[in-house]
Amino acid sequence: MSDLYALLGVSRDASADEVKRAYRSKAREHHPDAGGDAEMFKQVTHAHQVLSDPQRRARYDRFGDDGTNGSAAGGDPFGFGGIGDVIDAFFGTSFTGGSSRRPASGRDVLVGVEVDLEDVATGIEREVEVEIATACQRCEGSGSASGASAGRCAACGGAGQVRRVVRTAFGQVASAAPCPSCSGSGRAVGDPCESCAGDGRVVERRTLTVPVPAGVDNGDRLRITGAGEAGRQGASPGDLFVEVRVNPHAVFERDGRDLFAEVVIPMTQAILGGSITVPGIDGDDLTATVPAGVQPGDVLKVRRAGLPMKGGGRRGDLQLVVRVEVPTSLDDDQRGLVQQLAELRGDATASSGRGLFTRLRSGV
């Protein structure tokens, strides 16, 4: 992966606003819908996701791109959650308390889905493929070939732990680790199922349909309770978390519930006013009123034509930034009419008049 700052064309001390502006420019340039390079679009999107998150950016600055794939909860980039994990990495032991003596619940599963901005306006369902542990069909998740309940584990005597003494430079350290035979539950089946070897689960690749509600934002995580991995020997399943990535749009830019777009109107309409028809995010034609004398940079607002609030509620607005198109070539009749208008108004023309200084707008 290339340097993420170089991908966006910003310095390493760039502000969050500078990163955002650079990403918008690069996304428009490389968006596949606008004829851009799909692979480059993915790279600049990844660069923005890392550099716009203060914690991930700090890890990237210290450890490079590999460091941004650490703990999602903000742990250190090497994946250690605490001193117990560090000790366990060296000694293969754990200094936690007693076993829960229950079969381990299923793990949570995290998947990502990409949606377009149009999908955010309406909501959509997406199919995702996951490889997870599911309840064994042969033994119905019990782990037993006969369906019998699990009894006391013979390896640990039902304690759920095996104890041992490790010799270190500081002397002997007594430790306890989860029993490998029962995974710390203290219970095991006497006649293991041949399909799952007594675990009650088998690994399968599944296609799941996940609902993505209207109004979601980039980086949102949706939780589907009980759709994660199955638990051991009939224990409760984990949850499925769906992380949403919203693809940049070739026309609209998003700011919360509001949408922004640039609209070009002819010079004559800017002078006289009127109305224009523009396509909305839903695909419907919308009408915006153009006041007489509108200036370049003015904003025309179409109310309730933006995005809905997540979970329901009123939609935001569509904000149209005006750009006035000045004709570059006129025939004699058209030039004569413009010249006549200039004379009636007493305006300066190309052949006469004096200029007027005004203060430059901020940011120009």
C-alpha positions as CSV (number, residue, x, y, z in Angstrom):
1,M,0.0,0.0,0.0
2,S,1.3,3.4,-0.9
3,D,1.8,6.2,1.7
4,L,-1.7,7.2,2.7
5,Y,-0.8,10.9,2.9
6,A,0.7,10.8,-0.6
7,L,-2.4,9.1,-1.9
8,L,-4.5,12.0,-0.8
9,G,-1.9,14.6,-1.6
10,V,-1.7,16.1,1.9
11,S,1.2,16.7,4.3
12,R,1.6,14.5,7.4
13,D,0.4,17.4,9.6
14,A,-2.7,18.1,7.5
15,S,-5.8,19.0,9.5
16,A,-9.0,16.9,9.5
17,D,-10.6,19.4,7.1
18,E,-7.7,19.3,4.7
19,V,-7.9,15.5,4.7
20,K,-11.7,15.6,4.0
21,R,-11.3,18.1,1.2
22,A,-8.5,16.2,-0.4
23,Y,-10.5,13.0,-0.2
24,R,-13.5,14.5,-1.9
25,S,-11.4,15.8,-4.7
26,K,-9.7,12.4,-5.2
27,A,-12.9,10.5,-4.9
28,R,-14.6,12.5,-7.6
29,E,-11.5,12.0,-9.8
30,H,-11.3,8.3,-9.4
31,H,-14.9,7.3,-8.9
32,P,-15.8,4.4,-11.3
33,D,-19.1,6.0,-12.2
34,A,-17.2,9.0,-13.5
35,G,-14.8,6.9,-15.6
36,G,-12.1,6.7,-12.9
37,D,-9.8,3.9,-11.7
38,A,-11.7,1.5,-9.4
39,E,-8.6,0.3,-7.6
40,M,-7.3,3.8,-7.0
41,F,-10.7,4.8,-5.7
42,K,-10.5,1.9,-3.2
43,Q,-7.1,3.1,-2.1
44,V,-8.0,6.7,-1.5
45,T,-11.2,5.6,0.3
46,H,-9.0,3.4,2.6
47,A,-6.6,6.4,3.1
48,H,-9.5,8.6,4.1
49,Q,-10.9,6.0,6.6
50,V,-7.6,5.8,8.4
51,L,-6.5,9.4,8.4
52,S,-10.0,10.8,9.3
53,D,-10.0,8.6,12.5
54,P,-7.7,10.2,15.1
55,Q,-6.9,6.8,16.8
56,R,-6.2,4.9,13.5
57,R,-4.2,7.9,12.2
58,A,-2.0,7.9,15.3
59,R,-1.4,4.1,15.0
60,Y,-0.6,4.6,11.3
61,D,1.9,7.3,12.1
62,R,3.7,5.0,14.6
63,F,3.4,1.6,13.0
64,G,2.4,2.0,9.3
65,D,-0.7,0.6,7.6
66,D,-0.4,-2.7,9.4
67,G,-0.9,-0.9,12.7
68,T,-4.4,0.3,11.7
69,N,-5.7,-3.2,11.7
70,G,-5.4,-3.6,15.5
71,S,-8.1,-3.9,18.0
72,A,-11.3,-2.3,16.9
73,A,-11.9,-1.2,20.4
74,G,-8.8,0.9,20.4
75,G,-6.4,-1.5,22.0
76,D,-2.7,-1.6,21.1
77,P,-1.7,-2.5,17.5
78,F,-0.2,-5.8,18.5
79,G,-3.6,-7.1,19.7
80,F,-2.9,-7.5,23.4
81,G,-5.9,-6.5,25.5
82,G,-4.0,-6.3,28.8
83,I,-1.3,-7.8,31.1
84,G,-3.1,-11.1,31.2
85,D,-2.9,-11.4,27.4
86,V,0.8,-10.6,27.5
87,I,1.5,-13.3,30.1
88,D,-0.7,-15.7,28.2
89,A,1.3,-15.1,25.0
90,F,4.6,-16.1,26.8
91,F,3.4,-18.8,29.1
92,G,0.2,-20.1,27.5
93,T,-1.6,-19.5,30.8
94,S,-4.2,-17.3,32.2
95,F,-4.4,-15.7,35.7
96,T,-8.1,-15.0,35.5
97,G,-10.5,-16.4,38.2
98,G,-12.4,-19.6,38.2
99,S,-14.2,-21.1,35.2
100,S,-17.8,-20.2,34.4
101,R,-18.3,-24.0,33.9
102,R,-20.7,-23.3,31.1
103,P,-20.1,-24.0,27.4
104,A,-18.6,-21.1,25.6
105,S,-21.0,-18.7,23.9
106,G,-20.5,-18.1,20.2
107,R,-18.2,-15.4,19.1
108,D,-19.5,-12.2,17.5
109,V,-18.9,-11.8,13.8
110,L,-18.0,-8.6,12.0
111,V,-18.7,-8.1,8.3
112,G,-18.6,-5.1,6.0
113,V,-21.1,-4.0,3.4
114,E,-20.8,-1.2,0.8
115,V,-23.8,0.8,-0.2
116,D,-24.4,3.8,-2.5
117,L,-25.8,7.1,-1.4
118,E,-29.1,6.3,-3.2
119,D,-29.4,3.2,-0.9
120,V,-29.0,5.5,2.2
121,A,-32.1,7.4,1.0
122,T,-34.3,4.4,0.8
123,G,-32.7,1.6,2.8
124,I,-31.6,-1.7,1.2
125,E,-30.9,-5.4,1.9
126,R,-27.4,-6.7,1.2
127,E,-26.2,-10.3,1.0
128,V,-22.9,-11.1,2.7
129,E,-20.8,-14.4,2.7
130,V,-19.4,-15.5,6.1
131,E,-17.5,-18.5,7.2
132,I,-18.8,-19.2,10.8
133,A,-19.4,-22.0,13.2
134,T,-23.0,-23.1,13.0
135,A,-25.0,-25.7,15.1
136,C,-24.2,-29.2,13.9
137,Q,-27.3,-30.6,12.2
138,R,-26.5,-34.2,13.0
139,C,-26.5,-33.8,16.8
140,E,-28.7,-30.7,16.8
141,G,-25.9,-28.8,18.5
142,S,-25.6,-31.0,21.6
143,G,-22.2,-32.5,20.6
144,S,-23.5,-36.0,21.6
145,A,-24.1,-38.7,19.1
146,S,-27.1,-39.9,21.2
147,G,-28.3,-36.5,22.1
148,A,-27.4,-37.1,25.8
149,S,-26.5,-34.2,28.0
150,A,-22.9,-33.4,28.7
151,G,-21.4,-34.7,32.0
152,R,-18.3,-33.8,34.0
153,C,-15.1,-33.5,32.0
154,A,-12.7,-36.3,32.9
155,A,-9.6,-34.3,32.0
156,C,-10.2,-31.5,34.5
157,G,-12.6,-33.2,36.9
158,G,-15.3,-30.6,36.1
159,A,-13.1,-27.7,37.2
160,G,-12.8,-26.3,33.7
161,Q,-9.1,-25.5,34.4
162,V,-5.8,-27.4,34.4
163,R,-3.1,-26.1,36.7
164,R,0.6,-26.2,36.3
165,V,3.7,-24.7,37.6
166,V,6.0,-22.7,35.3
167,R,9.7,-22.1,36.2
168,T,10.7,-18.5,35.4
169,A,13.6,-16.3,36.2
170,F,11.6,-15.0,39.2
171,G,11.0,-18.5,40.5
172,Q,8.1,-20.9,40.2
173,V,4.8,-19.4,39.0
174,A,1.6,-21.4,39.5
175,S,-1.0,-20.8,36.8
176,A,-4.3,-22.1,35.5
177,A,-5.4,-22.4,32.0
178,P,-8.8,-23.4,30.4
179,C,-9.0,-27.1,30.0
180,P,-8.3,-28.0,26.3
181,S,-10.7,-30.9,26.4
182,C,-13.8,-29.0,27.4
183,S,-12.7,-25.4,26.5
184,G,-13.1,-24.4,30.1
185,S,-16.8,-25.4,30.5
186,G,-16.0,-28.3,32.9
187,R,-18.4,-30.5,31.0
188,A,-17.9,-33.0,28.1
189,V,-20.1,-35.5,26.2
190,G,-19.4,-39.2,26.6
191,D,-20.2,-40.2,23.0
192,P,-19.0,-37.4,20.8
193,C,-20.8,-36.8,17.5
194,E,-18.7,-37.8,14.5
195,S,-19.6,-34.7,12.5
196,C,-18.5,-32.1,15.1
197,A,-16.2,-34.2,17.4
198,G,-18.4,-33.3,20.4
199,D,-18.2,-29.6,19.9
200,G,-21.8,-29.2,18.8
201,R,-20.7,-26.9,15.9
202,V,-19.3,-27.2,12.4
203,V,-17.8,-24.5,10.2
204,E,-19.9,-23.5,7.2
205,R,-19.9,-20.8,4.6
206,R,-23.2,-19.1,4.6
207,T,-24.8,-16.3,2.7
208,L,-26.8,-14.0,5.0
209,T,-29.2,-11.2,4.0
210,V,-28.6,-8.2,6.2
211,P,-31.0,-5.1,6.3
212,V,-29.3,-1.7,5.9
213,P,-31.8,0.9,7.1
214,A,-32.2,4.3,5.5
215,G,-30.1,7.2,7.0
216,V,-27.0,5.2,7.9
217,D,-23.7,6.9,7.7
218,N,-20.2,5.8,6.8
219,G,-18.7,3.7,9.6
220,D,-22.0,2.9,11.3
221,R,-22.2,-0.6,12.8
222,L,-25.5,-2.4,12.8
223,R,-26.1,-5.2,15.3
224,I,-28.1,-8.4,14.5
225,T,-28.6,-10.3,17.8
226,G,-28.0,-14.0,17.6
227,A,-26.8,-14.1,14.0
228,G,-23.1,-14.7,15.0
229,E,-21.3,-18.0,15.6
230,A,-23.2,-20.8,17.4
231,G,-22.1,-21.6,20.9
232,R,-20.5,-24.8,22.0
233,Q,-22.9,-27.7,22.9
234,G,-26.0,-25.6,22.5
235,A,-24.7,-22.4,24.3
236,S,-26.1,-19.1,23.2
237,P,-24.9,-17.7,19.8
238,G,-23.0,-14.5,19.3
239,D,-24.1,-11.4,17.4
240,L,-23.5,-10.3,13.9
241,F,-22.1,-6.7,13.4
242,V,-22.4,-5.1,10.0
243,E,-20.1,-2.2,9.3
244,V,-21.4,0.1,6.6
245,R,-19.2,1.8,4.0
246,V,-21.0,4.5,2.0
247,N,-19.5,5.0,-1.4
248,P,-18.9,8.7,-2.5
249,H,-21.4,10.0,-5.1
250,A,-20.4,11.4,-8.4
251,V,-22.8,14.4,-8.0
252,F,-24.0,14.8,-4.4
253,E,-21.9,15.4,-1.3
254,R,-23.3,14.7,2.1
255,D,-23.3,16.7,5.3
256,G,-25.4,14.9,7.8
257,R,-28.9,14.7,6.4
258,D,-28.3,17.5,3.9
259,L,-27.0,17.0,0.3
260,F,-25.0,19.4,-1.7
261,A,-24.6,19.7,-5.5
262,E,-23.5,22.3,-8.0
263,V,-26.0,23.5,-10.5
264,V,-25.1,25.5,-13.7
265,I,-27.5,28.1,-15.0
266,P,-27.2,30.4,-18.0
267,M,-26.4,34.1,-17.5
268,T,-29.8,35.2,-18.8
269,Q,-31.6,33.0,-16.2
270,A,-29.4,34.4,-13.4
271,I,-30.5,37.9,-14.5
272,L,-34.2,37.2,-15.0
273,G,-34.8,34.4,-12.5
274,G,-37.2,31.5,-13.0
275,S,-37.1,27.8,-12.1
276,I,-34.9,24.8,-12.9
277,T,-35.5,21.0,-12.8
278,V,-32.9,18.8,-11.2
279,P,-32.8,15.1,-10.5
280,G,-33.1,14.2,-6.8
281,I,-31.3,11.4,-4.9
282,D,-34.4,9.2,-5.2
283,G,-34.4,9.7,-9.0
284,D,-37.4,12.0,-9.0
285,D,-37.3,15.4,-10.8
286,L,-37.2,18.3,-8.3
287,T,-38.0,22.0,-9.0
288,A,-35.9,24.7,-7.5
289,T,-36.8,28.4,-7.7
290,V,-34.1,30.8,-9.1
291,P,-34.5,34.3,-7.8
292,A,-33.8,37.2,-10.3
293,G,-30.3,38.4,-9.8
294,V,-28.9,35.3,-8.2
295,Q,-25.1,35.4,-7.8
296,P,-22.4,32.7,-8.4
297,G,-22.0,30.9,-5.1
298,D,-25.5,31.5,-3.9
299,V,-27.4,28.5,-2.6
300,L,-30.8,27.4,-3.7
301,K,-32.6,25.2,-1.2
302,V,-35.0,22.4,-2.0
303,R,-36.5,21.4,1.4
304,R,-36.9,17.8,2.4
305,A,-35.0,16.5,-0.6
306,G,-32.0,15.3,1.3
307,L,-31.5,12.1,3.4
308,P,-33.7,10.7,6.2
309,M,-32.6,10.5,9.8
310,K,-31.4,7.1,10.8
311,G,-34.3,5.3,12.5
312,G,-36.9,7.6,10.8
313,G,-37.8,11.2,10.9
314,R,-37.7,14.2,8.7
315,R,-35.4,14.4,5.7
316,G,-32.7,17.0,5.3
317,D,-32.5,19.5,2.5
318,L,-30.9,19.6,-1.0
319,Q,-28.6,22.6,-1.2
320,L,-27.7,23.7,-4.8
321,V,-24.7,25.8,-5.2
322,V,-25.1,28.1,-8.2
323,R,-22.6,28.5,-10.9
324,V,-23.4,31.0,-13.7
325,E,-22.4,30.1,-17.2
326,V,-21.1,33.1,-19.2
327,P,-21.3,32.5,-23.0
328,T,-18.0,32.5,-24.8
329,S,-19.3,33.2,-28.3
330,L,-22.1,35.4,-29.4
331,D,-23.4,36.2,-32.9
332,D,-23.8,39.8,-34.0
333,D,-27.5,40.0,-33.0
334,Q,-26.8,38.6,-29.5
335,R,-23.8,40.9,-29.0
336,G,-25.8,43.9,-30.0
337,L,-28.5,43.1,-27.5
338,V,-26.0,42.7,-24.7
339,Q,-24.3,45.9,-25.7
340,Q,-27.7,47.7,-25.7
341,L,-28.4,46.3,-22.2
342,A,-25.0,47.5,-21.0
343,E,-25.6,51.0,-22.4
344,L,-29.1,51.2,-20.8
345,R,-27.6,50.2,-17.4
346,G,-24.6,52.4,-17.8
347,D,-22.3,49.4,-17.3
348,A,-18.7,49.2,-18.3
349,T,-18.1,47.4,-21.5
350,A,-15.0,45.9,-23.1
351,S,-14.2,49.2,-24.8
352,S,-14.8,51.6,-21.9
353,G,-15.4,52.0,-18.2
354,R,-13.5,51.7,-14.9
355,G,-13.1,48.6,-12.7
356,L,-14.2,48.4,-9.1
357,F,-12.1,46.8,-6.4
358,T,-13.9,44.6,-3.9
359,R,-12.6,42.4,-1.1
360,L,-11.8,38.8,-2.1
361,R,-14.0,36.2,-0.5
362,S,-12.5,34.1,2.2
363,G,-10.7,31.1,0.8
364,V,-10.4,32.4,-2.8
